[in-house]
Amino acid sequence: MRGPYGMKAARGPSGVQTMRGPFGGRLRVARKKAKLTQVNLAKILGCSPPRISEWERAVRTPKPLTQEAIFLKIKKVKRTKKR
């Protein structure tokens, strides 16, 4: 089964559908599909742009539940932009 960003789908710890594969690559794809810059995404998430860069380059990786929350926020922004 494929998820919303063309990656293999799986269920995360909270039962929310997540994608398998390296977090950084999935984050970059999701961010670009939502037409967000690293700066925009950082403002939405309440973190710094360098943190987004670190995640995308796999220097750091947030906990699985945090990853789910990030993708849910990106998905929400993407839906809001379509309206």
Contacts in CASP RR format, 6 or more apart in sequence:
PFRMAT RR
TARGET T0000
AUTHOR 0000-0000-0000
METHOD contacts of the structure
MODEL  1
MRGPYGMKAARGPSGVQTMRGPFGGRLRVARKKAKLTQVNLAKILGCSPP
RISEWERAVRTPKPLTQEAIFLKIKKVKRTKKR
1 8 0 8 1.000
1 9 0 8 1.000
2 8 0 8 1.000
2 9 0 8 1.000
3 9 0 8 1.000
3 17 0 8 1.000
3 19 0 8 1.000
4 75 0 8 1.000
5 19 0 8 1.000
5 26 0 8 1.000
5 29 0 8 1.000
5 30 0 8 1.000
5 33 0 8 1.000
6 19 0 8 1.000
7 19 0 8 1.000
7 20 0 8 1.000
7 21 0 8 1.000
7 26 0 8 1.000
7 29 0 8 1.000
8 19 0 8 1.000
8 20 0 8 1.000
8 21 0 8 1.000
9 17 0 8 1.000
9 18 0 8 1.000
9 19 0 8 1.000
9 20 0 8 1.000
10 17 0 8 1.000
10 18 0 8 1.000
10 19 0 8 1.000
10 20 0 8 1.000
11 17 0 8 1.000
11 18 0 8 1.000
12 18 0 8 1.000
12 64 0 8 1.000
12 68 0 8 1.000
13 64 0 8 1.000
13 65 0 8 1.000
13 68 0 8 1.000
14 65 0 8 1.000
14 68 0 8 1.000
16 68 0 8 1.000
16 72 0 8 1.000
18 64 0 8 1.000
18 67 0 8 1.000
18 68 0 8 1.000
18 71 0 8 1.000
19 26 0 8 1.000
19 71 0 8 1.000
22 58 0 8 1.000
23 55 0 8 1.000
23 58 0 8 1.000
23 61 0 8 1.000
23 62 0 8 1.000
23 67 0 8 1.000
24 55 0 8 1.000
24 56 0 8 1.000
24 57 0 8 1.000
24 58 0 8 1.000
24 61 0 8 1.000
25 56 0 8 1.000
26 71 0 8 1.000
27 52 0 8 1.000
27 55 0 8 1.000
27 56 0 8 1.000
27 70 0 8 1.000
27 71 0 8 1.000
28 56 0 8 1.000
30 71 0 8 1.000
30 74 0 8 1.000
30 75 0 8 1.000
31 37 0 8 1.000
31 38 0 8 1.000
31 41 0 8 1.000
31 52 0 8 1.000
31 56 0 8 1.000
31 74 0 8 1.000
33 78 0 8 1.000
34 74 0 8 1.000
34 75 0 8 1.000
34 77 0 8 1.000
34 78 0 8 1.000
34 81 0 8 1.000
35 81 0 8 1.000
36 44 0 8 1.000
36 74 0 8 1.000
36 77 0 8 1.000
38 49 0 8 1.000
38 52 0 8 1.000
38 53 0 8 1.000
38 56 0 8 1.000
39 49 0 8 1.000
41 52 0 8 1.000
41 74 0 8 1.000
42 48 0 8 1.000
42 49 0 8 1.000
42 51 0 8 1.000
42 52 0 8 1.000
44 73 0 8 1.000
44 74 0 8 1.000
44 77 0 8 1.000
45 52 0 8 1.000
45 70 0 8 1.000
45 73 0 8 1.000
51 60 0 8 1.000
53 59 0 8 1.000
54 60 0 8 1.000
55 61 0 8 1.000
55 62 0 8 1.000
61 67 0 8 1.000
62 70 0 8 1.000
END
